[in-house]
Amino acid sequence: MSERQLLEVSGLSISAGERTLVSDLSFSMATGERIGLIGESGSGKSLTATALLGLLPEELSVSGTGRLHGFEHNLLTAPERAMAPLRGDEISMVFQEPLSALNPLMKIGAQVAEVLLIHRTLGTRAAARARAIELLASVQIPDPAQAANAYPHQLSGGQRQRVMIAMALANDPQLLLCDEPTTALDVTVQSQVLELISEQVTARGTGLLFITHDLAVVARMCTRVLVLNQGRIVEQGEIDTVFSAPNHPYTRALLAASDMSATDERGRLFTVATAGNYQPPALRAAAPEPVVAIPNPRPFAASFSTESSPTPTHRAIAPLITASNLSRSYHRARTSLLGPRPVVHALANIDFTVVPGERVGIVGESGSGKSTLLRILAGLDTPTGGDAVVAGTSIAGAREADLSALRSELQIIFQDPLGSLDPRMRVADIVAEPLLVPGQSLDAAARRATVLKMLNSVGLEPDSANRYPHQFSGGQRQRISIARALVNRPRILVADEPVSALDVSVRAQVLNLIADLVDEYALTLLLVSHDLSVIRHLCQRVIVMKDGRIVEAGDTEQIYINPAHPYTARLIASSLDLSEELARAH
Amino acid sequence: MLLRLGSNLARFVLSLCVATIAVFAMMRVLPGDPAVIAAGENASPQIVASLAHQFGTDRPLVVQYWDWFSGLWRGDFGISYVTRTDISPLVADKVQVSLILVTLAMALALAIAIPAGTIAAVRHNKPSGTLISALSQLGIAIPGFLLGIVLVSFFALRLGWLPANGWVAPVEGFSSFLSRLVLPVMALAGVQSAILVRYVRSAVLGIMHEDYLRTARAKGLSPLRALAKHGLRNAAIPVLTVTSVQFSALIIGAVVIERVFVIPGLGSMLLAAVGNRDLLTVQSVVMVLVAITLIVNLLVDMLYTILDPRIRAA
């Protein structure tokens, strides 16, 4: 191994019994190099990183060699005795979910200090604690001395991930493994955390192996990329080369599917199937200003008049959804015997209208109140102030019996397609359930026919009717949810983060399906997402929420190009876009 | 923190008050007027009436309840209808005996179950782990009194190492107090530890798959040190819940063991009082058992608060 070489992996294979999970993976990393490992769920990314750390579950077997500069053993087969001193000292890892990755019962400072004490970097508890506070300061945690005394649940998600980073870098490792470190974070926080990782590894000359499914993130963070598909590296090389002239069809498909600003001639996103016609962004984005360089991202403009501002349209057509002065507040547990219980305003004086046929996006970060708003509109929660009128039904003060009309007019698709489908019901019964509400007069045969027709329109085979949800992939499950939502022909479709739990390649397919069905059934769409690009692709109007209030609302494209509120501007600036990232790198 | 302590205490006092009403009402619903029972068969109505007047059972229920309730706070349970003696000192004696027995049994059960359950979890796919799980299954199936009889016939009758039964108060002779405790405590703890091993095992198994344990390994801790430093305190929370439930069950379960070993505890007192139709004594003993259960729950709630900062904040 040469002096500049940090890591040399060759022939890495991981298998569970007969099944091969990662096969014959080889790559090398120079000192201080930043390599991205991309691929979809199940492609073996996390297994690869875990194997390098020697922490694979016992039931998996591993073969191949992994050489780290200055370490005499093979990383993949070294005994625990040799690996333990290496972990947290020469190789560190930052995990995806910072809340569960930190011990909930131990103070932050002690958790950071621990890694210094284990490796005897510092001899005394007091010295380790003082250094821990310095480290917390270096990852820009406000008031680090106080944070050291806090427990993980008392910090925000972004701060917790900063703590994980401080812990991982405490002993100046040669190699930092990051496994989707920002996937669980809000957009604005994501960009800060990525910035922090970048700064820290650059300053220390740490080698970075960055695992992600997000191509824009990898374009920002890394110089080289390994594309993993079903346990094999299908392509590797410099980011610029791979992303602008992909050799392997899978890379091209991944690029096409994650590029939300590129659409085919029908205005639909590219999928794995249609990726052949896709032009990688680097070839398209020749113009100097990236924002302008994005091709028309409003595929529905033709079918909808959005030239005039939405207000006159609203006057002309009676709104389908009206929220007036809508509020929802919760009481928190008492913190003092005297004085009132603290009140949390999940929604505060929300006003908006949606006319029939409109596609409205609601964007905001966690805690902005967007899910509360959806629940109220769907009649699953009651407002504490104001009212919402949805398809003629007033929500405030309504009892369950009053909401039956609403239930047939409005249907929801939820974020997690597995959690929201009853695991013990067959798909046919799940999809048929909305047809069983009082007032529907279909007999069993007619219901069956309706269900099969619906399954067909969401692109599922007829034989899937007799199967159970767990027998489907994530994208197929979301198709089942969509079929269930649309089977009794509602006028309003509400989608709560419908693609955030899905892989990139599937995401495009599901978004296209929603777009097709919204057109076909003339639906009014209310789409909640934290991802601006999803909303920008599907919705002509957007509502931006923060802390339970609407900070800005209007035409999606206008707001995107010219945000009026600083929060919106920050949101747009923080969300990573593949073509912008590539343009930035040049 | 103080707020939580306050609200826990308030809930405890409230539960205690509600329990007095429930216990009192239950005793009134049971058939058998104490005065009729005390007077004996063929007694004249005058005698019954005078006894009822003497017991105070001819007064309105509310007055009777208040009388009993206000006495409770002073530690006065009243006078037995049957033996005509003060109930309180008797109960105080028996409570001590039962609490010593049950607390020691629970301590022993935990001392066995925590290491055994942890080993069963850590070595869950190895023979030793499976053996512990199998032994615990077997232990649950053996009733405590049977274990008690087996212990007596072996250690007391065959080997003659320990007395077969009886009770000596610690002040009367500490060594004979201890020697008489060993077998009943073992009999009670045997089944308890078998039950607790299962809970400790599943709690530790759950913890072993937690992300923060993986983080601890990634920091460079060995598997066992990671578990000891980051796992056990987290696993303690569900085990504590089960322990508190089991403690209440154990106090009631001790009734049978007290019979087997002829120990004058609350259980023996309760059985005797039921047999004699001594309603007020039954009522007092049941009240004491309820109060002990509530106190254990209060203590466990406070322990949660100490163990888990997330509860502290809420």
Boltz contact constraints between the chains, C-beta under 6 A:
constraints:
  - contact:
      token1: [A, 55]
      token2: [B, 217]
      max_distance: 6.0
  - contact:
      token1: [A, 84]
      token2: [B, 220]
      max_distance: 6.0
  - contact:
      token1: [A, 84]
      token2: [B, 222]
      max_distance: 6.0
  - contact:
      token1: [A, 87]
      token2: [B, 218]
      max_distance: 6.0
  - contact:
      token1: [A, 87]
      token2: [B, 220]
      max_distance: 6.0
  - contact:
      token1: [A, 88]
      token2: [B, 219]
      max_distance: 6.0
  - contact:
      token1: [A, 88]
      token2: [B, 220]
      max_distance: 6.0
  - contact:
      token1: [A, 93]
      token2: [B, 218]
      max_distance: 6.0
  - contact:
      token1: [A, 100]
      token2: [B, 211]
      max_distance: 6.0
  - contact:
      token1: [A, 101]
      token2: [B, 211]
      max_distance: 6.0
  - contact:
      token1: [A, 101]
      token2: [B, 212]
      max_distance: 6.0
  - contact:
      token1: [A, 101]
      token2: [B, 215]
      max_distance: 6.0
  - contact:
      token1: [A, 102]
      token2: [B, 212]
      max_distance: 6.0
  - contact:
      token1: [A, 103]
      token2: [B, 212]
      max_distance: 6.0
  - contact:
      token1: [A, 103]
      token2: [B, 230]
      max_distance: 6.0
  - contact:
      token1: [A, 105]
      token2: [B, 233]
      max_distance: 6.0
  - contact:
      token1: [A, 105]
      token2: [B, 234]
      max_distance: 6.0
  - contact:
      token1: [A, 115]
      token2: [B, 219]
      max_distance: 6.0
  - contact:
      token1: [A, 118]
      token2: [B, 219]
      max_distance: 6.0
  - contact:
      token1: [A, 118]
      token2: [B, 220]
      max_distance: 6.0
  - contact:
      token1: [A, 119]
      token2: [B, 220]
      max_distance: 6.0
  - contact:
      token1: [A, 151]
      token2: [B, 309]
      max_distance: 6.0
  - contact:
      token1: [A, 153]
      token2: [B, 310]
      max_distance: 6.0
  - contact:
      token1: [A, 333]
      token2: [B, 314]
      max_distance: 6.0
